[in-house]
Amino acid sequence: MKSLPRRILPAATAAVLIAALVYALMPRPVEVDLSSVDRGPLEVVVREDGKTRIKDRYVVASPLAGKLERIHLRSGDVVVADKALIAVIEPSDPDLLDARARAQAEAKVHAAKAQKSQVETQLQRARVNHDFAKVDLDRVGGGFAAKTLSHQELDVAEQKEQSAGIALREAEFAVQVADFEQEQASAVLLRAGSDVGDKEWRHEIFSPINGKVLRVFQESATVVSPGTKLVELGEPSDLEIEADVLSTYGVQILPGARVSIEHWGGVQPLHGRVRLVEPSGFTKVSSLGVEEQRVNVIIDFTDKPATRATLGDAFRVEARIVIWENPNVLRVHAGALFRTDKEWTVFVMENGRAEQRKVSIGQSNEDFAEVLGGLQEGESVIIFPTDRVRAGVKVKSRP
């Protein structure tokens, strides 16, 4: 009887070792990362670098030949239409007194008058369109408040009113410029018929617009010829964005598309709307040396100028253009998708095992994809599966 424990102990030890060996050889569940199929918003966006530019700028040029006095304006100086003196030109040789020069001066006056009549008509049309857009916005706003019209219809009406307002400001600017051009053309004609011996004759050029001096081309006193650039004027707060995108994306971007302006230097993103996708593209060589067909997208800011007071002309920004969006779609994590036989596939966790399943996918971005079929809300899918994950393999969620 005393030898019985000695017999049991080796047998028990052997049994424990065998059990440990069997346990060690048993396949262990693969640890995986899981994500639930859920409902939520989905946006498809195009991200591209862009640069700001002043919408309306004007280059003041010398309308006639003469001696230009020194220009004392500097970049950033504020100018007021018809009050701020831009430049003064004194008479030079009487080269404008011949018949040919006088005929040219008269032709310029007639052309300036015709241009002014045209832009005044455009201004009237812009005012009518803006008034109609404001009335339509009030109507849609009332319908939205009464819950008879959707938020999307309100967004469209707001976009139309903003676009009409921008067109009105552009037309007003065009009329100011046309007035200035007519005055300059008339001044040349006056010079052609004046007494060149009159040393008191001076041609003063005043600012055609309200704004700021962007650039001074000719600062020192010198002799200038007709068409010599003197200064460039504009309103720095009236900005737009020019972003060039691949032409394949350009056909998907529609006027009125929502835009988020990021990485512009401020803390919060700015907001904008696409005003125009230019109808003509161009070829651009990428940083990798590949020729690409691209097209410019013009974006208007919808925020107040005070929110971007430090943003100037030709500043770099990043435009995030929304080309498709839905506030409530069935979506799956993009990291769960992979290709098999040219079809999208995922691994679904079913009863502790990985089940391979083909799915139908709609719109997608870098984070999520729209599920059109093959998955149900609440199911758990494996994201970024390794080569250890195969159909039927036991899996468990990673801690």
Secondary structure as GFF3:
##gff-version 3
##sequence-region A 1 399
A	DSSP	alpha_helix	4	25	.	.	.	ID=ss1
A	DSSP	beta_strand	30	36	.	.	.	ID=ss2
A	DSSP	beta_strand	38	54	.	.	.	ID=ss3
A	DSSP	beta_strand	57	61	.	.	.	ID=ss4
A	DSSP	beta_strand	66	68	.	.	.	ID=ss5
A	DSSP	beta_strand	78	79	.	.	.	ID=ss6
A	DSSP	beta_strand	85	90	.	.	.	ID=ss7
A	DSSP	alpha_helix	99	145	.	.	.	ID=ss8
A	DSSP	alpha_helix	151	192	.	.	.	ID=ss9
A	DSSP	beta_strand	203	206	.	.	.	ID=ss10
A	DSSP	beta_strand	211	216	.	.	.	ID=ss11
A	DSSP	beta_strand	222	224	.	.	.	ID=ss12
A	DSSP	beta_strand	229	234	.	.	.	ID=ss13
A	DSSP	beta_strand	239	246	.	.	.	ID=ss14
A	DSSP	alpha_helix	247	250	.	.	.	ID=ss15
A	DSSP	beta_strand	258	262	.	.	.	ID=ss16
A	DSSP	beta_strand	270	277	.	.	.	ID=ss17
A	DSSP	beta_strand	282	285	.	.	.	ID=ss18
A	DSSP	beta_strand	291	301	.	.	.	ID=ss19
A	DSSP	three_ten_helix	305	308	.	.	.	ID=ss20
A	DSSP	beta_strand	316	333	.	.	.	ID=ss21
A	DSSP	three_ten_helix	334	336	.	.	.	ID=ss22
A	DSSP	beta_strand	338	340	.	.	.	ID=ss23
A	DSSP	beta_strand	343	350	.	.	.	ID=ss24
A	DSSP	beta_strand	353	358	.	.	.	ID=ss25
A	DSSP	beta_strand	360	364	.	.	.	ID=ss26
A	DSSP	beta_strand	368	373	.	.	.	ID=ss27
A	DSSP	beta_strand	380	383	.	.	.	ID=ss28
A	DSSP	beta_strand	395	397	.	.	.	ID=ss29
###
